[in-house]
Amino acid sequence: MSWIQALLLGLVQGLTEFLPVSSSGHLMIAREMLGVDGEGFLDFTVTVHLATVLSTLIVFWKPICRIIAGLFKFRLNDETDYAFKIIVSMIPVGIVGLLFKDQVEALFGDSLTTVAVCLSITAVLLFFSDFAGSRKAETSAETGHRNGISYLQAFLVGCGQALAVAPGLSRSGTTIATGLLSGVKRDVMAQFSFLMVLAPIIGEQLLDLLDVVQGEAVFGSGIGASCLAAGFIAAFISGLFACKVMIAIVRKAKLSWFALYCVAVAALLFIFA
């Protein structure tokens, strides 16, 4: 992998991590298009994912600090309620990650055909969330749920995240669509969907790094430090931009435009993959 290839792949990761089009699927597509060798590519994906996590932390720095400060008050308030709901949303993906990770990875494989199928599923979810979920959220009466989301809705959104382990099935798209379909309002999902994925992503990356520390894996094998640095910087900067854009899109714009994009990419993959 050259540093230019790393730069381009980092841009792909940063721009697609927060948009509902699947960053993992687009990384696989970009790797094939650029002719990047598979050796050390997993280490590269760990690096660029850490970059987008850092960009998320910066964008949501104020609400994260507010939630942490509320937790240290040691009483049930809006912040602790929000934190508990995030924890509830993590239960499904935690079960899948701890108990069925190998089976899921073997089931979905690593082919572009799988990406095409999952992008098609993402498109369907986005279409339905626009035409059914938004109308449900906007026409329903006030539920009175604290922070605008119930524990059941948080769990359902977490189930959506657990399904998004397949390349091509967008994590942000699936969680946002599930939330809208369950009746959560757009402005609430704009923040909750991004904050809820932080802990699972960070945990996943820490487990990968733990394997390195324990000697079960060698980090950076086949990829130079300059490539890892180029990918990290590109993913971080583009991730800052994409995260802010996606917040505005979830609040106001139609997600069906991204559904059309997913359909177009899936069609191309079915034809040429």
C-alpha atoms as one frame of an Amber mdcrd trajectory, in Angstrom:
protein
   0.000   0.000   0.000   1.340   3.421  -0.966   0.701   6.564   1.063  -1.537
   7.914  -1.706  -3.678   4.775  -1.553  -3.777   5.117   2.237  -4.843   8.749
   1.906  -7.669   7.859  -0.472  -8.844   4.968   1.705  -8.774   7.238   4.762
 -10.963   9.746   2.939 -13.401   6.976   2.027 -13.573   5.826   5.642 -14.054
   9.321   7.044 -16.709  10.385   4.545 -18.735   7.163   4.725 -18.483   6.328
   8.451 -21.247   8.770   9.353 -23.219   8.769   6.120 -25.779   5.924   5.841
 -23.916   4.122   3.055 -21.633   1.690   4.992 -17.984   2.595   5.523 -16.887
  -1.060   5.709 -18.540  -1.824   2.385 -17.003   1.218   0.705 -13.568   0.381
   2.104 -13.818  -3.058   0.497 -14.914  -1.507  -2.805 -12.133   1.102  -2.687
  -9.534  -1.540  -1.830 -10.519  -3.545  -4.899 -10.563  -0.472  -7.156  -7.140
   0.714  -5.963  -5.648  -2.768  -6.107  -4.516  -2.700  -2.482  -3.065  -5.942
  -1.160  -4.942  -7.553   1.715  -1.830  -7.945   3.896  -2.112  -5.680   6.916
  -5.410  -4.201   5.726  -7.170  -5.145   8.976  -4.628  -3.063  10.904  -5.299
  -0.176   8.548  -9.051  -0.390   9.153  -8.443  -0.345  12.918  -6.375   2.834
  12.494  -8.903   4.715  10.366 -11.786   3.636  12.613  -9.947   5.104  15.599
  -9.600   8.323  13.611 -13.354   8.589  13.019 -14.034   7.780  16.675 -11.790
  10.709  17.615 -13.673  12.992  15.226 -16.970  11.913  16.821 -15.637  12.694
  20.289 -14.673  16.182  19.156 -18.007  16.927  17.449 -20.022  15.712  20.462
 -17.570  16.927  23.102 -20.091  19.127  24.940 -22.926  16.573  25.299 -20.411
  13.863  26.246 -18.957  16.071  28.993 -22.477  16.940  30.152 -23.422  13.261
  30.393 -20.235  12.391  32.304 -20.755  15.315  34.704 -24.344  14.207  35.287
 -23.235  10.665  36.107 -20.955  11.935  38.872 -23.915  13.584  40.589 -24.968
  10.017  41.523 -28.685  10.573  41.135 -31.283   9.867  38.467 -31.278  12.896
  36.179 -31.514  13.481  32.447 -27.843  12.631  31.993 -27.944   9.321  33.865
 -31.175   8.380  32.098 -29.514   9.079  28.741 -26.425   7.081  29.710 -28.535
   4.103  30.849 -30.407   4.124  27.539 -27.110   4.114  25.649 -26.048   1.111
  27.742 -29.330  -0.649  26.915 -28.726   0.018  23.223 -25.317  -1.681  23.527
 -26.709  -4.989  24.836 -27.584  -6.563  21.435 -24.280  -5.685  19.758 -22.422
  -6.820  22.874 -24.092 -10.246  22.698 -23.312 -10.585  18.986 -19.736  -9.366
  19.401 -18.874 -11.576  22.370 -20.735 -14.758  21.488 -21.243 -14.870  17.730
 -18.515 -12.697  16.160 -16.723 -15.563  14.391 -19.978 -17.120  13.156 -21.232
 -13.778  11.832 -17.963 -13.040  10.035 -17.985 -16.513   8.487 -21.630 -16.130
   7.483 -21.218 -12.836   5.679 -17.762 -13.436   4.257 -15.666 -10.805   2.517
 -17.036 -10.595  -1.028 -18.361  -7.643  -2.986 -21.544  -9.613  -3.688 -22.232
  -9.583   0.053 -21.646  -5.834   0.057 -24.140  -5.427  -2.802 -26.830  -7.427
  -0.983 -26.325  -5.510   2.260 -26.325  -2.140   0.492 -29.697  -3.127  -0.992
 -30.998  -3.884   2.506 -29.662  -0.523   3.707 -31.530   1.191   0.861 -34.818
  -0.488   1.838 -34.400   0.584   5.477 -33.660   4.172   4.490 -36.675   4.341
   2.165 -39.012   2.989   4.835 -37.598   5.260   7.537 -38.275   8.306   5.354
 -41.811   7.446   4.286 -43.048   5.504   7.310 -40.808   6.340  10.253 -40.748
  10.111   9.824 -44.531  10.300   9.398 -45.011   8.147  12.489 -42.715  10.319
  14.591 -44.198  13.593  13.370 -47.869  12.624  13.684 -47.675  10.756  16.970
 -48.607  12.482  20.185 -45.945  13.412  22.701 -44.890  10.210  24.450 -43.351
  11.882  27.467 -40.261   9.700  27.278 -37.338  11.279  29.037 -34.744  12.563
  26.545 -37.192  11.788  23.735 -36.522   8.049  23.621 -37.765   5.103  25.689
 -35.726   2.141  26.921 -37.595  -0.126  24.498 -36.794   2.170  21.582 -33.142
   2.299  22.683 -33.051  -1.508  22.721 -34.643  -1.727  19.264 -32.097   0.735
  17.880 -29.412  -1.426  19.477 -30.809  -4.461  17.661 -30.424  -2.500  14.436
 -26.802  -1.827  15.297 -26.203  -5.505  16.021 -27.427  -6.398  12.530 -25.014
  -3.898  10.977 -21.979  -6.151  11.402 -22.090  -7.143   7.742 -20.058  -5.122
   5.223 -22.497  -2.993   3.261 -25.106  -2.769   6.010 -24.604   0.788   7.270
 -24.256   1.177  11.027 -25.498   4.766  11.060 -28.172   4.055   8.444 -29.504
   1.032  10.291 -29.606   2.688  13.709 -31.168   5.908  12.418 -33.741   4.015
  10.351 -34.642   1.728  13.261 -35.059   4.719  15.543 -37.282   6.615  13.122
 -39.383   3.514  12.430 -39.907   2.968  16.164 -41.199   6.522  16.548 -38.140
   8.445  17.774 -38.026  11.993  16.427 -35.318  13.048  13.995 -33.590  15.579
  16.244 -33.256  12.976  19.015 -31.847  10.308  16.687 -29.378  12.806  15.203
 -27.385  12.659  18.436 -28.329   9.309  19.981 -27.379   7.268  16.903 -23.821
   8.622  16.945 -23.212   8.505  20.688 -24.519   4.944  21.049 -21.945   3.530
  18.632 -18.926   5.080  20.356 -18.507   2.489  23.106 -18.909  -0.589  20.832
 -16.470   0.819  18.252 -13.923   1.792  20.909 -14.334  -1.619  22.570 -13.836
  -3.416  19.266 -10.651  -1.471  18.549  -9.333  -2.055  22.075  -9.864  -5.798
  21.693  -7.857  -5.738  18.464  -5.080  -3.793  20.186  -5.204  -6.235  23.118
  -4.444  -9.063  20.705  -1.366  -7.120  19.628  -0.232  -6.555  23.214  -0.705
 -10.241  24.036   1.313 -11.240  20.984  -1.619 -12.881  19.214  -1.329 -10.407
  16.338   1.294  -8.112  14.859   0.116  -4.574  14.253   1.111  -2.822  11.064
   2.479  -5.902   9.327   2.805  -5.136   5.633   1.924  -1.443   6.029   4.395
   1.340   6.747   3.994   3.956   9.450   3.616   6.711   6.832   0.635   4.913
   5.303  -1.044   4.454   8.671  -0.445   8.140   9.474  -1.813   9.281   6.086
  -4.922   7.147   6.484  -5.479   8.339  10.055  -5.197  12.041   9.208  -7.416
  11.740   6.129 -10.085   9.780   8.016 -10.013  12.196  10.951 -10.389  15.396
   8.910 -13.008  14.014   6.519 -14.801  12.409   9.486 -15.194  15.778  11.197
 -16.845  17.125   8.057 -19.077  14.097   7.451 -20.262  13.891  11.064 -21.461
  17.508  11.081 -23.100  17.082   7.680 -24.922  13.927   8.753 -26.346  15.606
  11.856 -27.926  18.268   9.663 -29.186  15.653   7.193 -30.870  13.500   9.837
 -32.647  16.547  11.259 -33.974  17.937   7.987 -33.136  16.154   4.729 -34.569
  12.989   3.203 -32.595   9.802   3.728 -34.136   8.339   0.566 -31.476  10.138
  -1.492 -28.874   7.955   0.191 -31.116   4.963  -0.468 -30.973   5.727  -4.199
 -27.191   5.953  -3.979 -27.002   2.563  -2.211 -29.222   1.016  -4.897 -27.013
   2.424  -7.663 -23.790   1.143  -6.062 -25.360  -2.257  -5.365 -26.508  -2.534
  -8.985 -22.988  -1.775 -10.231 -21.539  -4.397  -7.911 -24.035  -7.040  -9.056
 -23.073  -6.290 -12.657 -19.306  -6.032 -12.372 -18.327  -7.880  -9.177
